[in-house]
């Protein structure tokens, strides 16, 4: 066991404790965490910085707002209900289209108004929020995913996670929905993580349940060698999250809409470390270099240039 641990350290793999102590706690001021822990605040900040996000149809904060729910959800092309302070995809409802008596979920199942109101009440009670605190429910635009990922996605909407250190995009991963994840792009629920080359936007190796895979478990389509559209725009959105939030270490989640292009979905001040498995590369070496090269005086363009240099400079893989 100790030999395996040494091998991981030798290849630059970091664990949760190292992530928390050296990066999350050291680079993220506590007062700035609210900007990413509350999705309402994140949306407002993104609007101030001209970074596009899914349209907000309404917010349910209490029983009075619940009376306005029918108006908020009157969208024939679907909508999304999510907790403002949720994490790991918990509590999210993705509505695909209306039915005669209810709505069709993205997974194909049916939900009626009573069940939706029950779920929203659970959100308000804090069932899905960080620390179990009372929360609010966001009703927002349902993203129509870009067809480029159609062969490697199951029903739901894929997203791109970019880890940013001091404004430098250092690692990226495409997260894909599966049948196991109920159509959600969430690794904790059985979604697929595919490493993405920061320099080019091209997919690399992939993983599910922390095990390496080569094809999507539902579509059987190869996962390597797919180019991510709008890659320059995605890197710019990720890099500008530094100015937007003041956070030195953050995960930026972006979705591709077939009509609107890249949209900022949410930010995460404590991004997971499974991205190392998806890329078959440890984070430590590139993070250490980014710590030295990162400077708040650099423009976003300069930080992206640094990111591409680091991508070409770091080719050490996690041992199989």
Secondary structure, 3 states (H helix, E strand, C coil): CHHHHHHHHHCCCCCHHHHHHHHHHHHCCHHHCHHHHCHHHHHHHHHHCCCCECCEEEEECCHHHHCCHHHHCCCCCCEEEEECCECCCCCCEEEEEEECCEEEECCCCEECHHHHHHHHHHHHHCCCEHHHCCCCEEEECCCCECHHHHHHCCCCCCEEEEEEECCEEEEEEEEECCCCCCCCCCHHHCCEEEEECCCCCEEEEEEECCEEECECCCCCCECCCCECCCHHHHHHHHHHHHHHHCCCEEEEEEEEECCCEEEEEEEECCCCCCHHHHHCCCCHHHHHHHHHHCCCCCCHHHHHHHHHHHHHHCCCCCCC
